[in-house]
Amino acid sequence: MITKRDLLGSAALAALTATMAKADIVSPPVIEQNNAEWPSLFEAKDIAEEGFIYGLPLVMYYAVMQEFAVDRNSGQFKAPFNEIKNLNHVATPADTAIITPNSDTPYSFIWMDLRAEPMVISVPAIEKERYYSVQLIDGNTYNFGYIGTRATGTEPGDYLVVGPDWKGGTPSGIKKVFSSTTPFPLAIFRTQLFNPGDMPNVEKVQAGYKGQPLSAFLKQPAPPAAPKLTFVPASTAGIRHNFFEYLDAALQFVPETARDKAVRAKLAKIGIGPAKTFAFKDLSFEHKAEILVAMKQGNGKVDKWLAGGNKNINGWNVGSFFGDEAFYNGDWIMRAGSAKGGLLGNDAVEAMYPYTRTDATGEALDGSKHKYTITFAPGQLPPVNAFWSVTMYDGKSQFLVKNPINRYLINSPMLPAMKKDADGSVTLYIQKDSPGADKEANWLPAPDDKIYLVMRLYWPKPTPPSILPAGTGTWQPPGVKRV
């Protein structure tokens, strides 16, 4: 699961409102765009609120795409469109494009441009004990397909990824066709790393991943190239200041569907969508103020959904947030909450993500004030077909935490080196200082501040004991206890 921090906190909105108010006090109010066509203040506010909830995942996806595949100077650039980038390391505190990064599996990325022709994703044979997955996500943040240990097995194969306008059949040699609802989908490859010394083996697997245009795969002449595009510069840090400009840009590459036709028609009324050019700066002071209020209220509704969209189990939030277009079925607030809670997260059958900011009694986790433990009773380790982990994040930024032993998580491959309790249980020590040499193998270093913990269960077992169905499974994560 990879996510971006709270992009529209009330403090940021208050600062932005104050800045705008100062700017407008010294100049006469600007006449609204297309004055005759613009809706009333309150209608505009309602449209903006609904549009914020609908558009938040699209904007977050668009901004990450900019940083990963478009802007070579973003500091987070990976590779241009249609080229695979293999990261020969796991995430560290230096990785800040996306919050709550997974530090279990080295990533490979390919951001695809399907406008001219489909792409073929090829994977090598991978040993059965090494979990891997290729998650396919489109600009709607729908997970529209999977390749990997769980979904397709460990045999080699070639898979076709097609855009929304593709009308062709299934070429010879292609095992399966995956259809994206947008022309710029992303494939995220996750390859299990057993231990730091295993990285050369992971690199060999990554070297077997391949992405190529269909014409190259078929050894045929390439079709005419798609027109060169000028993307609106965007960044995840800039979302709170430029939200509707970014949404206007993102919607150029999100074809309308029956599910979003109504909300798209409303957005068009305030100048947002294909063939539109929304300009916040050109609005009257009154409309600016209403739109800022709408964003804040929309953000509050997303946060409320996030708080209530899970089941609280021993202090952990457990739910199933991610899926394909049918999974969301036009539930925009669920989609927005999912993106804010964990942009680009996996379907529940691929991975589950219990998370918490509190101990088992509901008190906020704070490494500056307390020490904590998590104890897995004998026979009660997370039930998975692949592996599990518990990862530490700074509670404010949701980035990984710098620490003296460079340990950001504890996972199941580390179990042989860990110390068991007298009764056979396994206790993790969650604190900022070492618990002592005899317990350090079980130490998950915490920040000197608020704590955010995420448990990951890759390929959770579908039969009891299981965390599935999400929120009602027979296995429950043990609570975090204050020492």
N, C-alpha and C positions, 0 to 999 in steps of 0.2 A: 504494500500500500504506500503510495506516495502522495503527499498533500501539501497545500500552501497555507501559511499561517492566517490567523484571523485578519482578513484583508480590510474589513470595514468596521473596525471597532468604534465605539461611540466617541472615544477621544479623538480619533483621526477625523471623523465626520465633524466634530465640534470645531476642530482646528480649521478644517476646510471651509466650514460655514463662516467662521470668523474672518478668514482671509477674503472670501468672496464679499462679505458684507462691507469690509473696508474698501474693497475695490469699487463697489457700486455706490458707496456714499459720496465719493468724490467725482462721480460722473453720472449723467442723467440715465435713468433706466433705459435699457435697450428694448426695442420693440420685438415682440415674439417672432420667431421664424414663421413665415407663411401665415401671417396673423389671421387671415380669414379661415384657414384650415385647422388651426390649432384648437384642441378641445379646451374646455374650461379648466380653471386651476385644479379643481378637485378631481375632475376626470383624468387630467394629465397625471396627477399624483397617483391615482389608482392604477393607471396604466404603467407608470414607472415602477410601482411596487411589484405588480405582477410580472413586469418585464425583468426586474432585478432577479426575482426568484427563478423565472424561466431561464434567464441568460447567464446566471452565475457560473454554472459548469462550462458553458460555451466559452465564456471570457477567460476562465482559468486555463482551459485547454489551449485556447488561442495564444495566451501569453507564454505558456510553457513551450509551445511550438516555436514561437519567436525566439526564445532563449536557446532552445536545443537545436533548431534546424535552420534558422534564418539569419539571426544576428551573430556574426562571427566574433563580435567584440563583447558579447553579453557576459562573458566569464563562465557561462554554463553551456556554451556551444558544444554539441556532440559531433554532428556530421550534417552535410547538406542532404536534401531530399533524396531518397532512393539509395542511400549508402548506409551500410551497417557500421555502427561504432561499438566496439567491444571495450568494456571497462575492465581492465585487468586488476581490479581491486574492489573491495566492498566500500560502501559509503562510510564517510568519516565526518567529523564536525565541519570540515571544509566544504561539504556539499550542502548548499543553501538555496538551490533553485526550488526545491520542493521539500515540504516539511514531512516529518515522520518517515524519512527514507529507510528502506529495508537495508540492513547491514548483514544479512544472511547470505545473499546470493549475488555474486557479481552480475551486473546488468549488461545486456547488449540492447541497442536501440536501432530501429530503422523507422524514420518518419517518411511515409510514402506519398508521392504525388501520382494519383491515378487518373489524371485528366486525359493524358494521351493514350494510355494503355494500362492494363493490369500489371501487377507485380507477382513474381513467383518467389515464395519463401521456401528455402530448402534447409533441411536439418540432417545431420549425420546420424549414424547409429550411436547410441549412448548406452553405457553400461547400466544394467537394470537397477543397481543400487543407488545410482546418482539421479536424484530428482531434477527435472527441468521443465520449464513451461514457456510457451510463447503466447502471450495475451494480446489479442487484437482489439484495439479501442478506436472509435471514430470520434469526429468532432462534436457529436452529441453526448460524448462520454458513455456511449453504450459499448459493453463488451460483446462484440459480435462474433467471437469465435476463439477457440483454443487449439493449439498444437502442443504436444508434450506427453510426459510420462502417464498422467492420468487420462488425458483426452484421446491421444492417438497411439500411445505406446512408445517404445524406445527404438523402433526400427527407423532407418533413414526414409525420407520422403520429400516430395515436392508438392507444395500447396499454392493455390491461386487466390490472390486477394484482388477483388474487383470493386470498382466504384459504382455510384448510384446509376450511371448511364450505360453500364455494360450490358450488351445484348447477346454476347457470344455464348458458345457452348463450352463443354469441358474438354480441353485439349488432351491428347494422348499423353500419358505419363503423370498426369496430375491426380493426386489422391483425393483431394477435396477442394471445393470452391467456397470461399468466404466472401460475403457481400457487405461492404461498408455503406452506411447511409450518407457519408460525406466523402469528398475527394482527397482529403488529407488525413488518412488514418495512421495510427502509430502501432508498431509491434514492439512489445517489451519482452525480451528474453531473460529468464531467470535461470541460472545454472548453479546447482548446489555446490558449495565449498565445504569440504569436511573439516579442514583445519588450515592454518596459514601455509603450511608446507604443501598443500594440495593445489595451490594456485597454478603451477605449470600444467597440471592435468586439466583444470578448468580452461586454461588458454587453448589447449589442444581441441577441446570440445567447441569453444567459441570460434576457432578457426574454420570449423566445418559448417558454421551458419552462413547462409548465403541469401542475398536478395538481388533479383535481376528482373528487368522488364520481360514481359511475356515474349516479345519478338526475339530477344537474346536467347531465352530458354529454348524457343523453337528454331533458332538459327535462321530467322527470317529478317528481311529488311524492317527497320523500325518505321512506325507511322510518323506523320508530321509531329513535331514537338508542340506541346501546349504553349499558349502565349505566355510570355514572361510576365510575372506579376510583381507589383510593388506593394508589399505588405505594409500596413500601418505599424510603425514601430510600437512595440508593446513590451511590458515587463510585468512580472508578478508583483513587484514592489509598486508599480504604478496603477494597479487596478483600482484602488480606492479613489484616486484622483480622476481617472479617465474611464470610468466603468462603461458609460453608455457609448462613448466613442469607440471603445474596444468591442462592445457588443455589435455596434453597427458594422465594424470591420469583419467580425467573426461570422456574422450572418450572411455575408457574401458567399461563404463556403459551406453553408448548412441549408441544403434544399428543404423547402417547405413540405410538410407531410399532413395527412388528415388529422393527426394528433395535435399538431401545433398551429394549424391554420388560424384558429381564432385569436390566439395570443399574438401571432405575427401580424394579423390585421390591425390589432390595437396598437402595436408598436409602430406600425407604419403611420398612424395618426400623429405621432410625435416625431416623425422623421427618422425612424430607425429601421433599417432593412436594406435589401438589395436596391440599388438605384437611388438610395437616400444618402444624405450626408449630415448626420446629426452633429451639431456644434453647440456644446453646452455654453460656451462663452457668448453666443449670440442670443441667448434667451434673456427675457426680462428678469429682473431681480426676483419678482414674485414666483415665476416658474422655476428659477434656480432653487429657491428656497423649498418649494413644494417637492421638487425632485430629490433634493437631499433628504428631506423628511421621509419620502417614499423609500429611498435606499436604506435608511436606518430602520424603518419599520419592516421592510422585507428581510433585512438581515436578522432582525429580532425574531421573526417568524421561523427563519431557517435554524437559528440557534435553539428555539423552543422545540422544533421538530427533532433536532439532534439530541436534545436532553431527554425527550420522551420517546424517541423512535427505537430505543433499545430496551432490553430487559435488564434490570440491575440484579446481578448474581454475585453475592459476596463482595459487593463494591465494584465489580467489573461490569462494564457496559457490553452486552452481547446482542448482536443483531446481524441481519443480512441486508446489506445496502446496495450491492453492485450486481449488475446484470445487463441483459440486452434490452432492446426497445420494448419488447413485450413485457419484460419484467417491470419496467417503470410504468408503462401504459399511460403516459401523459401525466403522471403524478410529479409535477415539477418541483414541489417542495421536497419530496423524497429525493429526487435527483440532485437538487441543490445541497441538501443536507449531506448526502453521500459525498459529493465533491468537496465540500468544506471539511467534512470529517476525514476524508481520505481519497483525494483525487487519484484516479487511475487504479483503484483497488480491484481485487479479484472477486469473482463470483464465490459464494459460500462453499460450493463443492470443491473449489480449487484451494481456497484458503479462508480461514476465519480469523478475525482480529479483535478479540476482547481487549478493551482498553480501560484505563482508570486514572483518575486524578485524586482518588480518595482511598483511605484504608477501609477495612471491613466495617468500621463503625460509621463511616461517612465523613470523617474528618479529612481535610485537605492534606495531601502528601507534601511534606516540606523537609528537604534534606538539611536545611540550616538549623532545624529545631529538633529533629527526631531521627532515630534509626528504625529500620523496618525489616521484617522477614516475610518470605513466602515459603510455605512448606507443602511439598507434595507428599501425601501419605503413601505408604507402600502400595504399589500397584495402581497408583492414581496419577501417574504422569499423563500429560495430554495425549489422548488416543489419536494417532495419525498414521497414515500410510507412508508419509515422507519424513518430515521432521518438524520440530517446534522450537520456538525461541521466546525469550522475554527481553525486550529492548528498552533501554533507558533514554528518555528525552528530557530536555529542559522544559519545564512546565509552561514557560511563557512563550518561547520561540518555537517549540516542538522540533528543534534540531538536536542532533546527537551531542553528547556532553563530553567535553575534553576532560581527561583524567590521567593520573600518573601511570596507569598500566595499559592505556589505550584499549580498554575493553568497553564495548558499547552494548553488549548483549551477553546473555547466557543461553546456549541452545543445546539440543539433545546430543549432537556430536561431541560436546564437551563432557558429557556425563561420566565416561570412564575415568577422567582425571579429577572428578569432584568427590568430595567427602560425603559419605552417607551418615545419617544419625544412627544411634544405637538400634532403633527399631526398624531400620531400613528405609526410612523416609529421606527426602532430599530437601534441605533448607537453603534458600538463597538469601544472602545478606545484602540488604538495600541500604546503603549509607555512603556518606561522602568520604569518610576515612576508612582505612583498612581495618577489617575486623580482627586482624592478627594473622600471622603467617600460617597458622594451622587451618584457618578458615578462608584464606584468600582465594583458593580455587573456586569457592562458591560466592565470591563477592561481585556484586554488580554496582560499580561506582555511581553515586548520585551527585547531582549538582548541589551547590550550597544555596539552594533556593527551592522553588516549587518543582514538583516532579510530575512527569507524565509517562506512564508505562503502557506499552503495547505488547500483548502476547500474540504470536503468530502460529497458527496451526496449518501447515501445508498438507493438502490432500487429507482433510480430516476423515477418519473412518466413518462410513455411513451407517454402520450397525452398532448397537449398544455394546460397551459404553461409548457414547459419541457426544460431541458438542452439538450435533445436528439432530433435529431441526433447530435452527438458531433460536436461542432463548428458551427452548423446552427440551433440550437434549438431556440424556441420562448422566453425562459427565459435566461437572461444574468446576470452573477455575477456583482455586483456593484464595481466600481473602488475604490482603496485605495486612500484616499485624504490626502494630507499633511496639517497639521493644521498651 
